[in-house]
Each structure stands twice: as C-alpha cells, then as structure tokens.
Amino acid sequence: MLEVATMHPYDDDLMDEFLSSERRSPAQRFDESNADTLEEEAFLDDAFDDMEADEADEWDAMEADYGIVGTDDRVRVSPQARNPSTRLFPFSPIRYVQRRSAGGFSAWGTGNLVAPRVVLTAGHVLRDAGDRPLRITPGAAFDSPRPALRSTGQPPSQTVNRSAFRTRGDYRPCTATDYGIIVLPRAFTRPTRFMPLQARAAARSAIRVTVAGFPGDKQSAHPGTMWRHSEGVETVATTDGLLRHRVDTMPGSSGSPIWLLGAGDTRIQIGVHIGGQGCDTAGTRNIGVRVTDAVIAQIAQWCRLAGVRAPVMWRSRP
C-alpha cells in the first residue's frame, strides 16, 4: 500500500512553534542580487553522461491536465547564462519527475524542491505512480549538447520508491487534497535556494502568477525540457481550497509550483498545479491546490515525522 499520512486538525501552538524556528526573512534566505551570475552556480564541470531522455508515451492517468487557455503562450526555459534559465533560481529547484517504464524512465510530472530533502508535488503524481520508482532531476535540460548542463543538481538526480511518498489519507484527485511530498533519501547540495510557501487568506483577483514545469507534449521533440508561462489567477482564496488560473499547462505539468513575485522580488509559492479544465467544475480554467495554513501544517507534520528540515512557510496574510 502507498504510504500516506492522515491530515490532522490545524494546531495554532504547533504552527507557532514551527514557524518561529523555521522562518527566515526574504533578505536572509532569498537575496537575489547575484541571481543572474554563474559564479554562485559553479557546476559546469559536473558530467552527466548517463542521462538519456525517454519518449513521453504514458499519459492515460493525466488526461485532466490538458489546459491550453486560448493560444499556447508557453516559453522554453533553457540552460543559458542569464535568467530565465534552468541553471538559476527560481527555475533551478524545479524537478523533472520521471516514472520507470519498460524502456527506462519516461516523463511523468513535475515537483519543486522546497527544502534540501523535500519535493512538493501533486498528490496524483505520487498515487498514480503505483509501485514504480520515480526519478527526480533538478532543472533538467536533457537535450543540451553539453552533459554538464542537463541537470542543475548535485547529485544530478535521485531515484525514490513509494516509501518516500507522503499524501493525504483523504486524497481525492482534482481537489484541495491533491498534493504531497517526496522525502528524498539524501539532500541535494545544490541548488540551495528555495521558494517559501505562503498562505494568502484574502480573495485577490488579477494577480499574475507563473507556472513552470515539464509538460509531456514537449518531451518528444525536446526531451527533458522545462517550459514556463505567466498569467492571471482569478481568486486566491476560495471555499474549495483551489486556485483557478489561466496559465497554459499540459500533462506533465502536474506538481508544478504556482508562484508570484512578492515584496523584495521574493518568489513565493502559493499553489501546486494539479489539473486542467477537465478538473475544474466550471470547465473554464486550470486549477491548483492553494497553499493554506492547513496545507502548511500538514507539510510541517510530514517533515517532522520524517526527521527532515521543513520548507520555509509563512502563515496567511490579508
């Protein structure tokens, strides 16, 4: 059986204790003044010759992810010297998630490294993997002619089985329970920057958000490549715990971080992409799980029970 942890009621004392020990200011943890330089990401000498991309041919479990809203406005994120680049924050922590198949590993989903041993993703990316191992690769660009640029990570990738998965005991796809984490067997020593998670309580419209991940429709022609798009989100606070956005996604985008640019140019993750228009009851927007105080408490509990450092997480703000 898939290992799961049950959601517990939100505990103010537990959250206060956790946040007081884990919170860092944006200036301390997310100073991006040198983010456009390569000196801080000195990994060009890392060989990664053994990674080959597989055809993306297993999408039966992810049909609901289809969600091009209007025209397709997605843009490739390449391993170039300046942002947007898979080699630089905020794109370097985003993980290409592959599932083992008969031919090796094939495209499956996306995750975001939010702490050295914690990958936040969609719950169905973990549940639908079944007994098959998943391979996690940071900032992948498998079509790069230079092996050292095919991953931003050290180690370049990690393979995990279902014992590393944490999902909600009351999980249901296309709902606010459709999220989970992967507890990695060892820490990635780079990248070292992570997006904080923030719960935003008040309804806000016309917020511009970004989604970046590894959509499967791009993987045959451009194997192991990241794509991004920025658009508006209709409402941040909803009664069903979901974000509805107009960012273009496709199967494989599930688990991608949904983030905004906050004060001090801090990238803040406010959601996890989980599905396309087939998931939305209105059938008009793509959707994600909204980061809430309850989601933060659940992630904190999973990390505590696993004995790993939790992400930086901030409580709801008006």
C-alpha positions, 0 to 999 in steps of 0.5 A: 500500500502507498504510504500516506499520512492522515491530515490532522486538525490545524494546531495554532501552538504547533504552527507557532512553534514551527514557524518561529524556528523555521522562518527566515526573512526574504533578505536572509534566505532569498537575496537575489542580487547575484541571481543572474551570475554563474559564479554562485552556480559553479557546476559546469564541470559536473558530467552527466553522461548517463542521462538519456531522455525517454519518449513521453508515451504514458499519459492515460492517468493525466488526461485532466491536465490538458489546459491550453487557455486560448493560444499556447503562450508557453516559453522554453526555459533553457540552460543559458547564462542569464535568467530565465534559465534552468541553471538559476533560481527560481527555475533551478529547484524545479524537478523533472519527475520521471516514472520507470517504464519498460524502456527506462524512465519516461516523463511523468510530472513535475515537483519543486524542491522546497527544502534540501530533502523535500519535493512538493508535488501533486498528490496524483503524481505520487498515487498514480505512480503505483509501485514504480520508482520515480526519478527526480532531476533538478532543472533538467535540460536533457537535450543540451549538447553539453552533459554538464548542463542537463541537470542543475543538481548535485547529485544530478538526480535521485531515484525514490520508491513509494516509501518516500511518498507522503499524501493525504489519507483523504486524497481525492484527485482534482481537489484541495487534497491533491498534493504531497511530498517526496522525502528524498533519501539524501539532500541535494547540495545544490541548488540551495535556494528555495521558494517559501510557501505562503498562505494568502487568506484574502480573495485577490483577483488579477494577480499574475502568477507563473507556472513552470514545469515539464509538460509531456507534449514537449518531451518528444521533440525536446526531451527533458525540457522545462517550459514556463508561462505567466498569467492571471489567477482569478481568486486566491482564496476560495471555499474549495481550497483551489486556485483557478488560473489561466496559465497554459499547462499540459500533462506533465505539468502536474506538481508544478509550483504556482508562484508570484513575485512578492515584496523584495522580488521574493518568489513565493509559492502559493499553489501546486498545479494539479489539473486542467479544465477537465478538473475544474467544475466550471470547465473554464480554467486550470486549477491548483491546490492553494497553499493554506495554513492547513496545507502548511501544517500538514507539510510541517507534520510530514517533515517532522515525522520524517526527521527532515528540515521543513520548507520555509512557510509563512502563515496567511496574510490579508 
